[in-house]
């Protein structure tokens, strides 16, 4: 790689800004890398003012170069000029070099300054606007004399040009006489200089702004306010120039009154020599009414140089004020009693008002009555308070009735009186004389006053004049009825129930009615079987008993135990017990379903009660019905199963449930036990392969009191041939019965002459005799098995 030696080139100037008739000096130095000068070398100078021109200069013995440029018109013009110097090396041992002049050069004109002095902010149309100023060179401040200046005058309609020439000091003055032809409003004035010398710049001053105005007229007015409808309104005013100027005399002034949306002229005259005016206005009733009224005072411009003037004043036209004074009629009164309200009516200045109407508003319109004032403005209301008035704190006020709109409304202060009702408290006919603790007790009655029965009276039910039992209010017909719970903390025995006022504006007249009531304690007995079972007379059953009062507290007493209506026993109970009782051995109520109940007769002020079990007891007598369901014959080799259903002897043949029975098998002394099911049945399979012959068994219902035996039942185990044994026995017994019937018929015919009439007693004896004979035969036959 070939490395060249660096070349160092610099550039400088004697300034940065030049006028177009001045010379620019540019110089610099060319050196080797080691700083030694490089003489005799040509450098290119590039002058760029929009188009590039090239100049040349040669370095001297010390490496310096110099270049002079003479600015002139027209080759040069204002603007920025960039200068760059370049060196091209004659040998490859040294680099080329470039230098740029910084900052760039500026070519400019000589600046002309146009100054104008401030003017007034406002001018009237008969005044002169004076604008003065001068022209100077910006550099050095030398005046520019004999120069032509253009004055620009612009208003809202157009722009006008005027021409002036500066004097020896460079000054100029412009005068403009305002007239009524000029447009009112803002005016803008400025000066502009256009240069004739190409080396000088143009110039323009700043804007000067003013406003053309009319002379302002100021109209001031005052009015007497407030006034009453019978007084005149005095409006006073004056007209002057604005800014404290002199008064305007003999100027037209009009006064208007606003009625609704329209203005009506009420005054038209001229100001006096002091610029003042006075107007007196009186309101008419009707059509005018009290209220706020607006008056407008107007002055039309007196010349083209002045403005109009207007102002408004507001008047408060008040009604004629009156005062109502009322003397309090008392702080307490009663329904049906006379009440007096009196007072005085007067004007606000204290003058009495006679013959005017006032109205009494009692209890917000409940009563309304009117009267007229008499001598000294006095008035009186005397009335009886109606029985229909609601007792309580009643407000009343006396109101003035204005005869016309010219008068204002007036009320007295609001007064109050406590209105009470004297009432009589009545209880209805007493129908219940015993009240049970925790149970409901109904108290009823009515309330009256001098006007009849009274509704809405709040009552307190009292007991023994001390205890508050409950609260109730009478309804529309003056009656009341309330069901109250007898408290558990009341003492048992006699009490007095009466009435009192709970609250409100009521007083009791006389002595309230009362009831005498005996308070009892209720009792509750609860009985429940420990385990429902089927029992025989003489057997026992278990149950629980609980005796308590109506508050839940335990009681002690004697309780009678019943099965349906059959007395079983008397049991003493203290609170809750579990006990055992026996079905009477001498039971005479037969078989069936029986409800277990307990009966407590009460003691003193404690009432009795009855309780029943929710489930029942099945009592059955010794006449147990064994319904054998085992066949009387089976085939040899088949299964032999003993089946039997145990029922009582009632007409419904109720099943005997859950009882232990013992089966005695075929006379061997072997036995087994079973328990009857829900349908009273038992079942026992003797063998699955019965041998030919017969099989006998008996069933015993086990009891600790009396065991009931079914007797022997025989099953034939043989093939099916001939008549079965039960059929043979049935035929035998049928024949025996037929023989007895024939014998009886023969006896009756034989002894008919002796017994011409068969009585009920003889029929019973005959039936008994026949039955005994048949029973003996049956027993004889049964003994052979």
Phi and psi in degrees as a GROMACS rama.xvg file:
@    title "Ramachandran Plot"
@    xaxis  label "Phi"
@    yaxis  label "Psi"
@TYPE xy
-94.8237  126.372  UNK-2
-109.745  124.597  UNK-3
-85.678  159.43  UNK-4
-81.7483  140.445  UNK-5
-71.4644  149.782  UNK-6
-119.425  136.785  UNK-7
-109.156  124.718  UNK-8
-129.398  131.983  UNK-9
-123.55  161.829  UNK-10
-144.475  141.313  UNK-11
-142.24  162.651  UNK-12
-138.222  161.669  UNK-13
-87.1963  6.05977  UNK-14
-177.54  -178.781  UNK-15
-121.849  -19.5757  UNK-16
-131.174  135.24  UNK-17
-140.687  141.014  UNK-18
-76.8235  167.43  UNK-19
-77.3158  3.78003  UNK-20
-121.351  22.736  UNK-21
-114.615  162.824  UNK-22
-103.884  134.785  UNK-23
-98.5919  126.426  UNK-24
-104.8  122.35  UNK-25
-122.128  132.563  UNK-26
-144.891  168.231  UNK-27
-174.784  -173.226  UNK-28
-142.139  143.516  UNK-29
-114.896  127.025  UNK-30
-138.767  157.938  UNK-31
-74.6076  175.359  UNK-32
-59.6717  -33.5275  UNK-33
-84.9346  2.58719  UNK-34
95.3662  -4.74639  UNK-35
-79.0312  145.089  UNK-36
-67.7832  154.562  UNK-37
-119.677  95.4256  UNK-38
-82.9077  162.019  UNK-39
71.6201  21.1707  UNK-40
-110.068  146.167  UNK-41
-92.2213  133.396  UNK-42
-116.006  144.747  UNK-43
-95.8123  131.027  UNK-44
-112.392  123.109  UNK-45
-107.312  123.415  UNK-46
-108.001  113.239  UNK-47
-119.203  100.459  UNK-48
-117.762  35.4891  UNK-49
114.904  -33.6754  UNK-50
-130.025  144.398  UNK-51
-95.0658  129.65  UNK-52
-120.094  145.688  UNK-53
-115.005  134.383  UNK-54
-127.854  160.48  UNK-55
-126.396  148.332  UNK-56
-147.57  149.675  UNK-57
-113.882  136.091  UNK-58
-71.0675  146.974  UNK-59
-87.193  -167.739  UNK-60
-64.8626  -19.7746  UNK-61
-101.773  6.6926  UNK-62
87.8626  1.85763  UNK-63
-85.3402  149.717  UNK-64
-130.751  156.629  UNK-65
-137.224  145.147  UNK-66
-146.372  132.555  UNK-67
-118.824  131.658  UNK-68
-123.061  123.472  UNK-69
-94.3222  113.689  UNK-70
-73.8988  140.341  UNK-71
-159.333  162.957  UNK-72
-105.122  136.506  UNK-73
-101.335  3.21505  UNK-74
-67.2221  -25.0155  UNK-75
-114.859  153.796  UNK-76
-143.851  160.466  UNK-77
-57.9596  140.855  UNK-78
156.524  -168.482  UNK-79
-103.281  138.177  UNK-80
-121.003  125.85  UNK-81
-96.0736  135.016  UNK-82
-119.993  129.699  UNK-83
-134.592  137.071  UNK-84
-116.045  131.965  UNK-85
-126.635  144.042  UNK-86
-124.997  129.969  UNK-87
-107.696  117.958  UNK-88
-69.9339  137.037  UNK-89
-80.3864  -8.97935  UNK-90
-134.399  153.695  UNK-91
-77.8553  -4.73116  UNK-92
-74.3785  -20.5293  UNK-93
-125.029  144.462  UNK-94
-75.2069  156.954  UNK-95
-68.9733  166.283  UNK-96
-143.799  148.445  UNK-97
-138.289  139.929  UNK-98
-134.335  137.253  UNK-99
-115.145  129.284  UNK-100
-71.6734  128.082  UNK-101
-136.516  132.027  UNK-102
-76.7328  171.5  UNK-103
-65.3608  164.303  UNK-104
-89.2604  148.047  UNK-105
-118.86  125.993  UNK-106
-102.772  131.453  UNK-107
-145.138  164.087  UNK-108
-87.057  166.112  UNK-109
-76.0259  122.007  UNK-110
-81.3536  132.776  UNK-111
-104.679  130.405  UNK-112
-105.538  129.342  UNK-113
-108.56  113.694  UNK-114
-107.763  137.411  UNK-115
-127.369  143.978  UNK-116
-83.5781  154.255  UNK-117
-62.3397  155.07  UNK-118
-121.692  172.987  UNK-119
-66.6216  155.377  UNK-120
-74.1269  -27.25  UNK-121
-140.409  149.138  UNK-122
-139.013  139.829  UNK-123
-82.7414  167.001  UNK-124
-74.3871  -1.31842  UNK-125
-116.993  21.7039  UNK-126
-115.228  164.396  UNK-127
-108.949  133.141  UNK-128
-91.9374  125.248  UNK-129
-115.14  120.908  UNK-130
-119.671  119.938  UNK-131
-121.414  155.827  UNK-132
-169.813  -171.837  UNK-133
-153.82  163.294  UNK-134
-116.148  131.515  UNK-135
-141.413  156.282  UNK-136
-75.0841  140.776  UNK-137
-67.1637  -34.7724  UNK-138
-94.852  114.071  UNK-139
92.6925  -23.5506  UNK-140
74.9575  19.6511  UNK-141
-68.4217  140.351  UNK-142
-73.09  150.05  UNK-143
-110.876  99.6541  UNK-144
-89.2884  153.34  UNK-145
69.2693  18.2699  UNK-146
-91.565  145.638  UNK-147
-86.7835  129.899  UNK-148
-120.159  134.626  UNK-149
-101.043  126.955  UNK-150
-98.2762  127.101  UNK-151
-104.592  128.127  UNK-152
-124.064  113.225  UNK-153
-124.847  127.298  UNK-154
-119.511  -162.43  UNK-155
-72.6003  -10.8434  UNK-156
-109.141  -35.7551  UNK-157
-163.553  176.978  UNK-158
-120.657  132.041  UNK-159
-118.024  144.027  UNK-160
-113.248  136.194  UNK-161
-131.16  150.905  UNK-162
-121.077  135.973  UNK-163
-136.125  157.377  UNK-164
-122.137  136.729  UNK-165
-72.5866  149.616  UNK-166
-86.1494  -168.21  UNK-167
-61.5168  -23.844  UNK-168
-95.658  8.01677  UNK-169
80.221  10.5792  UNK-170
-95.5427  159.145  UNK-171
-148.829  156.975  UNK-172
-137.515  136.142  UNK-173
-125.398  128.988  UNK-174
-118.982  134.215  UNK-175
-129.332  120.263  UNK-176
-89.4733  113.794  UNK-177
-73.3737  148.816  UNK-178
-145.466  175.061  UNK-179
-69.1018  -9.68548  UNK-180
-77.818  -17.0651  UNK-181
-75.2791  145.114  UNK-182
-75.3999  136.543  UNK-183
-71.1526  150.562  UNK-184
121.734  -160.516  UNK-185
-75.0115  141.521  UNK-186
-127.423  135.699  UNK-187
-117.735  128.006  UNK-188
-128.764  133.686  UNK-189
-150.456  164.084  UNK-190
-118.075  144.016  UNK-191
-134.609  137.575  UNK-192
-115.188  130.94  UNK-193
-110.996  118.18  UNK-194
-73.3916  141.222  UNK-195
-96.3427  -17.8412  UNK-196
-97.1134  126.778  UNK-197
-65.5328  -15.5076  UNK-198
-85.6442  -8.53737  UNK-199
-107.674  151.372  UNK-200
-89.6404  163.083  UNK-201
-76.0345  168.418  UNK-202
-147.732  150.263  UNK-203
-144.982  139.037  UNK-204
-83.5185  172.804  UNK-205
-74.5563  160.35  UNK-206
-71.6621  142.371  UNK-207
-116.109  126.931  UNK-208
-114.828  138.327  UNK-209
-143.471  171.784  UNK-210
-127.427  130.922  UNK-211
-89.7207  124.576  UNK-212
-131.414  164.562  UNK-213
-90.7662  163.358  UNK-214
-70.1904  125.471  UNK-215
-83.4425  126.451  UNK-216
-95.6226  138.315  UNK-217
-117.401  122.485  UNK-218
-111.221  115.47  UNK-219
-106.603  142.379  UNK-220
-148.156  147.632  UNK-221
-133.285  158.823  UNK-222
-141.419  149.641  UNK-223
-72.2078  121.195  UNK-224
-156.096  137.025  UNK-225
-82.9372  163.659  UNK-226
-132.599  156.031  UNK-227
-89.2837  164.756  UNK-228
-64.157  -15.2099  UNK-229
-100.487  9.4412  UNK-230
-111.844  156.241  UNK-231
-87.9768  145.247  UNK-232
-93.2982  124.221  UNK-233
-103.902  118.425  UNK-234
-109.404  120.905  UNK-235
-117.819  141.937  UNK-236
-154.212  168.217  UNK-237
-146.827  156.036  UNK-238
-119.013  124.71  UNK-239
-138.106  168.102  UNK-240
-79.0453  152.738  UNK-241
-66.4407  154.291  UNK-242
80.7338  23.8889  UNK-243
78.697  22.9781  UNK-244
-70.3816  178.85  UNK-245
-68.9261  156.716  UNK-246
-65.441  154.986  UNK-247
-105.582  112.005  UNK-248
-91.9943  155.056  UNK-249
55.0863  36.4786  UNK-250
-99.395  142.512  UNK-251
-72.0745  133.597  UNK-252
-129.544  132.442  UNK-253
-123.178  142.319  UNK-254
-117.003  130.923  UNK-255
-118.638  146.99  UNK-256
-113.489  130.016  UNK-257
-88.7933  124.226  UNK-258
-124.647  111.008  UNK-259
66.8146  -134.151  UNK-260
-86.8606  -2.60247  UNK-261
-110.849  154.167  UNK-262
-106.758  135.843  UNK-263
-120.839  131.077  UNK-264
-71.1951  127.268  UNK-265
-122.315  -10.7966  UNK-266
-153.676  137.013  UNK-267
-146.654  108.495  UNK-268
-158.343  -171.296  UNK-269
-121.48  154.33  UNK-270
-70.9643  154.166  UNK-271
-82.6817  -168.647  UNK-272
-66.0718  -18.0545  UNK-273
-97.9804  8.52037  UNK-274
74.1448  16.7285  UNK-275
-103.581  159.973  UNK-276
-149.481  156.115  UNK-277
-137.709  136.248  UNK-278
-137.289  135.439  UNK-279
-113.547  128.415  UNK-280
-127.174  134.912  UNK-281
-119.435  130.51  UNK-282
-77.514  147.956  UNK-283
-110.608  133.929  UNK-284
-120.42  117.235  UNK-285
-73.1477  174.697  UNK-286
-89.8282  -12.9016  UNK-287
-72.2149  148.113  UNK-288
-130.867  161.429  UNK-289
-57.9562  144.863  UNK-290
157.83  -169.471  UNK-291
-91.5382  130.906  UNK-292
-121.883  144.822  UNK-293
-115.024  125.932  UNK-294
-110.292  138.405  UNK-295
-118.88  124.787  UNK-296
-103.231  131.762  UNK-297
-130.122  138.481  UNK-298
-129.325  120.074  UNK-299
-79.3967  143.308  UNK-300
-49.028  137.774  UNK-301
-90.1735  -13.4388  UNK-302
-156.556  175.824  UNK-303
-73.7825  -8.18085  UNK-304
-93.9245  -4.55073  UNK-305
-118.309  161.627  UNK-306
-94.1102  167.987  UNK-307
-73.8919  164.838  UNK-308
-137.7  139.031  UNK-309
-149.132  153.515  UNK-310
-155.397  160.268  UNK-311
-128.548  145.721  UNK-312
-130.456  145.821  UNK-313
-110.938  136.61  UNK-314
-122.001  130.947  UNK-315
-95.8508  102.942  UNK-316
-90.816  109.883  UNK-317
-98.2146  153.284  UNK-318
-70.9679  162.548  UNK-319
-68.3551  122.094  UNK-320
-87.1513  135.918  UNK-321
-127.638  163.75  UNK-322
-127.12  130.894  UNK-323
-111.33  123.569  UNK-324
-116.08  132.981  UNK-325
-123.116  136.895  UNK-326
-90.4936  127.05  UNK-327
-60.1098  135.607  UNK-328
-86.7864  9.65463  UNK-329
119.369  159.777  UNK-330
-96.1836  -16.0497  UNK-331
-141.297  140.799  UNK-332
-154.067  -178.818  UNK-333
-133.274  156.038  UNK-334
-60.8757  142.206  UNK-335
81.2823  1.50744  UNK-336
-104.564  148.957  UNK-337
-69.8986  141.279  UNK-338
-135.158  138.226  UNK-339
-120.307  131.099  UNK-340
-123.555  123.927  UNK-341
-132.415  163.667  UNK-342
-179.552  -165.216  UNK-343
-141.371  143.642  UNK-344
-116.02  129.454  UNK-345
-149.163  159.619  UNK-346
-69.954  167.556  UNK-347
-62.019  -25.9254  UNK-348
-85.0854  2.96821  UNK-349
98.4054  -2.61442  UNK-350
-75.3747  133.618  UNK-351
-66.6187  152.506  UNK-352
-119.688  111.886  UNK-353
-107.641  138.043  UNK-354
85.1389  13.2751  UNK-355
-99.6761  156.807  UNK-356
-96.8108  134.389  UNK-357
-125.489  152.654  UNK-358
-128.311  138.44  UNK-359
-95.5834  121.181  UNK-360
-104.316  108.674  UNK-361
-105.889  121.369  UNK-362
56.097  52.5  UNK-363
53.6604  48.0946  UNK-364
94.4947  -0.405418  UNK-365
-59.7436  -39.1603  UNK-366
-127.78  139.443  UNK-367
-135.772  123.411  UNK-368
-146.32  149.54  UNK-369
-123.093  154.758  UNK-370
-152.712  170.438  UNK-371
-110.118  147.149  UNK-372
-74.5682  148.305  UNK-373
-116.798  -154.068  UNK-374
-50.679  134.513  UNK-375
64.6304  18.5856  UNK-376
74.9658  16.4156  UNK-377
-79.5058  154.41  UNK-378
-146.689  156.164  UNK-379
-144.961  135.906  UNK-380
-118.235  124.643  UNK-381
-128.933  116.641  UNK-382
-151.981  158.936  UNK-383
-90.7825  134.964  UNK-384
-72.346  122.757  UNK-385
-63.9722  151.899  UNK-386
-67.4701  -20.1176  UNK-387
-80.6601  -5.28866  UNK-388
-64.7995  135.105  UNK-389
-75.2572  122.648  UNK-390
-60.6757  150.607  UNK-391
144.351  -167.784  UNK-392
-83.9699  115.681  UNK-393
-106.427  132.305  UNK-394
-98.3563  144.728  UNK-395
-145.975  152.605  UNK-396
-147.621  147.429  UNK-397
-103.088  129.039  UNK-398
-117.316  131.048  UNK-399
-76.4259  134.189  UNK-400
-100.025  102.065  UNK-401
-63.4424  135.183  UNK-402
-75.0605  -19.9158  UNK-403
-154.586  175.776  UNK-404
-70.1856  -12.7303  UNK-405
-70.0876  -19.0057  UNK-406
-98.9977  141.286  UNK-407
-84.8104  163.679  UNK-408
-76.6491  151.321  UNK-409
-150.212  136.417  UNK-410
-126.354  151.711  UNK-411
-74.7913  169.955  UNK-412
-64.6207  150.935  UNK-413
-77.9296  122.99  UNK-414
-105.914  159.086  UNK-415
-133.876  147.043  UNK-416
-141.14  141.059  UNK-417
-86.463  116.464  UNK-418
-104.478  119.403  UNK-419
-107.045  160.419  UNK-420
-121.205  123.785  UNK-421
-83.8099  116.096  UNK-422
-122.69  156.936  UNK-423
-111.068  132.823  UNK-424
-102.987  122.467  UNK-425
-122.493  138.006  UNK-426
-98.2562  146.835  UNK-427
-73.1103  176.443  UNK-428
-58.0125  132.922  UNK-429
-80.4748  122.961  UNK-430
-111.854  -20.4267  UNK-431
-119.512  126.733  UNK-432
-111.977  -5.73229  UNK-433
-123.841  130.268  UNK-434
-117.231  129.558  UNK-435
-100.735  134.417  UNK-436
-57.0192  136.423  UNK-437
73.0543  -3.18482  UNK-438
-98.8282  167.814  UNK-439
-84.6943  143.477  UNK-440
-135.093  125.13  UNK-441
-97.5148  127.429  UNK-442
-113.836  129.892  UNK-443
-139.521  160.365  UNK-444
174.297  -155.326  UNK-445
-157.759  165.717  UNK-446
-127.303  138.329  UNK-447
-130.034  159.979  UNK-448
-138.916  -164.414  UNK-449
-65.536  -14.8501  UNK-450
-103.49  4.536  UNK-451
117.063  -153.516  UNK-452
-75.2783  148.785  UNK-453
-121.878  130.405  UNK-454
-97.3406  160.164  UNK-455
74.7612  15.9383  UNK-456
-84.6753  122.342  UNK-457
-79.5489  121.591  UNK-458
-115.117  154.427  UNK-459
-119.392  125.862  UNK-460
-83.8434  120.841  UNK-461
-112.919  151.31  UNK-462
-122.871  124.065  UNK-463
56.591  30.4952  UNK-464
62.9079  5.52564  UNK-465
-122.23  -47.0543  UNK-466
-87.229  127.89  UNK-467
-86.358  119.519  UNK-468
-93.7979  -43.7361  UNK-469
-168.64  168.478  UNK-470
-122.967  146.504  UNK-471
-158.672  155.889  UNK-472
-121.743  148.274  UNK-473
-69.8874  149.885  UNK-474
-96.0072  -164.88  UNK-475
-57.1266  -35.3005  UNK-476
-93.5034  13.6486  UNK-477
82.8177  2.6017  UNK-478
-96.3515  167.446  UNK-479
-147.832  155.596  UNK-480
-155.982  131.312  UNK-481
-143.465  133.485  UNK-482
-98.2047  121.052  UNK-483
-119.081  149.114  UNK-484
-87.0862  131.023  UNK-485
-72.4393  117.843  UNK-486
-64.394  150.125  UNK-487
-75.9481  -16.1461  UNK-488
-91.2596  4.77181  UNK-489
-75.7882  146.022  UNK-490
-74.7782  145.674  UNK-491
-76.8375  143.78  UNK-492
128.99  -157.795  UNK-493
-86.5054  138.204  UNK-494
-138.991  159.227  UNK-495
-111.96  122.73  UNK-496
-103.428  127.256  UNK-497
-141.542  -171.379  UNK-498
-125.213  153.134  UNK-499
-150.231  166.95  UNK-500
-80.0146  129.141  UNK-501
-76.0651  -45.7134  UNK-502
-170.059  178.258  UNK-503
96.3305  -173.825  UNK-504
-93.8136  64.1831  UNK-505
-133.116  142.542  UNK-506
-128.369  144.291  UNK-507
-84.983  130.419  UNK-508
-102.386  113.13  UNK-509
85.4075  -163.327  UNK-510
-102.69  128.362  UNK-511
-65.2958  153.446  UNK-512
-65.5675  161.209  UNK-513
-146.394  158.677  UNK-514
-118.255  144.785  UNK-515
-99.3475  123.243  UNK-516
-127.801  134.874  UNK-517
-96.621  123.765  UNK-518
-93.8571  121.67  UNK-519
-112.195  159.179  UNK-520
-102.29  129.42  UNK-521
-78.0229  161.335  UNK-522
-129.824  155.13  UNK-523
-134.753  125.871  UNK-524
-117.072  134.079  UNK-525
-120.83  127.39  UNK-526
-129.337  138.472  UNK-527
-150.306  135.331  UNK-528
-69.4524  135.718  UNK-529
-68.3665  -42.9242  UNK-530
-151.483  109.058  UNK-531
-60.5309  136.369  UNK-532
-151.989  165.13  UNK-533
-94.5889  125.238  UNK-534
-130.145  158.321  UNK-535
-104.978  157.85  UNK-536
-51.9595  135.925  UNK-537
94.9523  -16.5317  UNK-538
-90.4697  163.998  UNK-539
-105.757  163.434  UNK-540
-145.499  152.683  UNK-541
-109.065  144.516  UNK-542
-156.493  164.23  UNK-543
-109.649  148.696  UNK-544
-130.288  138.578  UNK-545
-138.995  126.488  UNK-546
-122.211  123.832  UNK-547
-147.094  161.171  UNK-548
-83.8802  -179.48  UNK-549
-71.154  -9.1185  UNK-550
-93.8024  -5.59451  UNK-551
97.4856  -0.258324  UNK-552
-79.0615  142.775  UNK-553
-68.0793  146.457  UNK-554
-119.231  155.834  UNK-555
-118.241  130.348  UNK-556
-176.358  172.914  UNK-557
-90.6282  133.755  UNK-558
-124.056  132.595  UNK-559
-93.0574  134.298  UNK-560
-105.097  133.255  UNK-561
-131.718  147.447  UNK-562
-110.223  110.049  UNK-563
52.6315  -122.335  UNK-564
-101.074  10.7048  UNK-565
-92.9943  120.69  UNK-566
-66.9315  136.23  UNK-567
-110.338  -52.8998  UNK-568
-168.66  169.545  UNK-569
-111.908  133.044  UNK-570
-128.022  132.139  UNK-571
-86.0101  133.45  UNK-572
-125.257  137.179  UNK-573
-132.349  96.0733  UNK-574
79.3251  -113.022  UNK-575
-125.658  131.97  UNK-576
-139.138  160.991  UNK-577
-117.484  129.365  UNK-578
-140.321  168.315  UNK-579
-124.087  135.226  UNK-580
-130.613  159.433  UNK-581
-112.786  135.671  UNK-582
-66.2079  126.857  UNK-583
-52.2255  138.695  UNK-584
-64.7871  -34.7458  UNK-585
-87.7661  36.5761  UNK-586
-59.1848  129.941  UNK-587
-123.537  6.09745  UNK-588
-92.1228  5.6365  UNK-589
72.2713  -172.831  UNK-590
-89.5767  150.557  UNK-591
156.903  -171.849  UNK-592
-95.3917  129.719  UNK-593
-127.683  139.372  UNK-594
-91.4129  131.029  UNK-595
-87.5015  126.427  UNK-596
-134.123  157.987  UNK-597
-127.213  138.753  UNK-598
-127.473  123.154  UNK-599
-112.258  128.074  UNK-600
-86.4764  -7.62893  UNK-601
83.5821  174.492  UNK-602
-160.159  127.293  UNK-603
62.4187  -123.43  UNK-604
-92.1614  13.2499  UNK-605
-99.9621  122.093  UNK-606
-80.0619  153.98  UNK-607
-79.7487  175.636  UNK-608
-161.343  167.724  UNK-609
-132.259  139.559  UNK-610
-132.246  147.64  UNK-611
-128.944  154.428  UNK-612
-76.6094  152.624  UNK-613
-81.2691  -19.2184  UNK-614
-116.612  -179.277  UNK-615
-128.161  170.724  UNK-616
-114.613  135.747  UNK-617
-97.1981  110.05  UNK-618
-101.363  128.345  UNK-619
-129.048  145.389  UNK-620
-82.7602  -179.13  UNK-621
-70.9241  -13.7125  UNK-622
-80.7012  65.9467  UNK-623
-73.6225  136.959  UNK-624
-96.7822  115.848  UNK-625
-97.3513  108.024  UNK-626
-99.1995  95.5728  UNK-627
-71.3343  127.263  UNK-628
-112.862  9.36408  UNK-629
-80.652  135.881  UNK-630
-61.9879  150.231  UNK-631
-77.9117  -14.6469  UNK-632
-147.917  141.752  UNK-633
-135.664  160.222  UNK-634
-77.3844  142.952  UNK-635
-58.4965  142.36  UNK-636
87.8652  -7.99603  UNK-637
-91.2516  172.982  UNK-638
-75.7584  136.71  UNK-639
-109.889  111.502  UNK-640
-123.603  126.608  UNK-641
-84.4817  125.585  UNK-642
-130.857  136.802  UNK-643
-153.808  146.771  UNK-644
-119.347  128.211  UNK-645
-102.882  124.883  UNK-646
-132.438  164.811  UNK-647
-83.0565  -177.726  UNK-648
-98.7815  17.5193  UNK-649
-74.7612  167.731  UNK-650
-62.3809  -24.4588  UNK-651
-89.7562  -8.97556  UNK-652
48.8274  61.4127  UNK-653
-68.508  138.208  UNK-654
-68.1132  144.324  UNK-655
-93.556  116.58  UNK-656
-109.324  141.118  UNK-657
69.876  23.8192  UNK-658
-105.011  144.579  UNK-659
-80.7362  132.174  UNK-660
-126.68  152.259  UNK-661
-116.618  133.972  UNK-662
-104.908  122.192  UNK-663
-98.0433  125.351  UNK-664
-108.941  111.441  UNK-665
57.1499  31.0494  UNK-666
65.3802  17.3817  UNK-667
-89.9766  -10.3606  UNK-668
88.2602  -7.38003  UNK-669
-79.6048  145.286  UNK-670
-146.594  162.744  UNK-671
-145.843  163.485  UNK-672
-119.339  150.999  UNK-673
-141.89  160.349  UNK-674
-116.151  132.212  UNK-675
-64.9804  142.6  UNK-676
-86.0436  -168.9  UNK-677
-64.0663  -23.0404  UNK-678
-100.969  11.506  UNK-679
79.3721  9.32044  UNK-680
-97.3815  152.828  UNK-681
-127.877  160.235  UNK-682
-150.842  135.289  UNK-683
-146.536  124.169  UNK-684
-89.8717  117.361  UNK-685
-77.592  -49.3612  UNK-686
-156.311  156.1  UNK-687
-92.1821  -11.0194  UNK-688
-138.779  84.8374  UNK-689
-75.7515  129.503  UNK-690
-78.5685  159.578  UNK-691
-67.0121  143.028  UNK-692
142.293  -133.495  UNK-693
-144.892  163.599  UNK-694
-138.519  130.068  UNK-695
-118.403  146.144  UNK-696
-154.847  161.505  UNK-697
-135.908  157.851  UNK-698
-124.26  133.308  UNK-699
-122.798  125.6  UNK-700
-78.4246  118.893  UNK-701
-79.1942  134.208  UNK-702
-153.946  144.673  UNK-703
-76.6996  -12.1914  UNK-704
-100.67  -52.0588  UNK-705
-156.822  114.004  UNK-706
-82.6385  135.319  UNK-707
-108.861  125.683  UNK-708
-106.065  143.389  UNK-709
-83.6061  -15.2723  UNK-710
86.081  171.348  UNK-711
-84.2298  136.768  UNK-712
-120.978  132.146  UNK-713
-114.895  137.448  UNK-714
-118.049  122.879  UNK-715
-80.9191  128.788  UNK-716
-111.517  92.2044  UNK-717
-156.985  159.864  UNK-718
-64.2637  162.826  UNK-719
-81.9009  96.9358  UNK-720
-150.1  142.266  UNK-721
66.6945  -173.127  UNK-722
-80.5504  137.107  UNK-723
-64.0917  155.255  UNK-724
-57.2123  -44.0504  UNK-725
-60.3462  -34.3823  UNK-726
-68.9972  -38.8472  UNK-727
-62.0079  -46.6349  UNK-728
-62.1933  -38.181  UNK-729
-63.2963  -41.4147  UNK-730
-65.9783  -37.1868  UNK-731
-62.9533  -47.8879  UNK-732
-67.7952  -33.2977  UNK-733
-64.617  -41.7771  UNK-734
-64.8641  -41.1583  UNK-735
-60.5379  -43.3391  UNK-736
-64.6762  -40.6183  UNK-737
-63.2492  -38.8571  UNK-738
-62.9271  -41.6219  UNK-739
-64.8921  -37.4188  UNK-740
-65.4659  -43.229  UNK-741
-63.4752  -42.9673  UNK-742
-61.3251  -40.6627  UNK-743
-64.5751  -40.6675  UNK-744
-62.4036  -41.1544  UNK-745
-66.4387  -40.5283  UNK-746
-61.7015  -43.4787  UNK-747
-62.0313  -44.3782  UNK-748
-66.676  -35.1866  UNK-749
-66.1991  -39.0482  UNK-750
-104.072  17.1186  UNK-751
-63.1145  -41.0202  UNK-752
-62.2078  -32.6908  UNK-753
-75.3439  -33.6262  UNK-754
-121.093  78.1936  UNK-755
-64.2164  -17.2898  UNK-756
-137.59  125.201  UNK-757
-86.6127  116.678  UNK-758
-92.3724  168.19  UNK-759
-60.7185  -36.7278  UNK-760
-68.9332  -41.1745  UNK-761
-67.7593  -35.6082  UNK-762
-63.2546  -40.4711  UNK-763
-65.4513  -40.7244  UNK-764
-66.2631  -41.5158  UNK-765
-62.1738  -42.4177  UNK-766
-65.1043  -36.7262  UNK-767
-69.0232  -41.7892  UNK-768
-62.584  -44.9219  UNK-769
-62.8818  -39.7497  UNK-770
-66.6621  -38.6667  UNK-771
-65.5242  -44.7376  UNK-772
-58.8004  -44.5584  UNK-773
-66.5945  -37.7485  UNK-774
-65.2658  -38.633  UNK-775
-64.171  -40.1563  UNK-776
-64.7491  -41.6834  UNK-777
-62.1109  -44.8847  UNK-778
-63.4451  -39.1836  UNK-779
-62.234  -44.286  UNK-780
-64.7463  -41.3809  UNK-781
-65.5122  -28.2241  UNK-782
-72.9856  -15.5535  UNK-783
-79.667  -13.7081  UNK-784
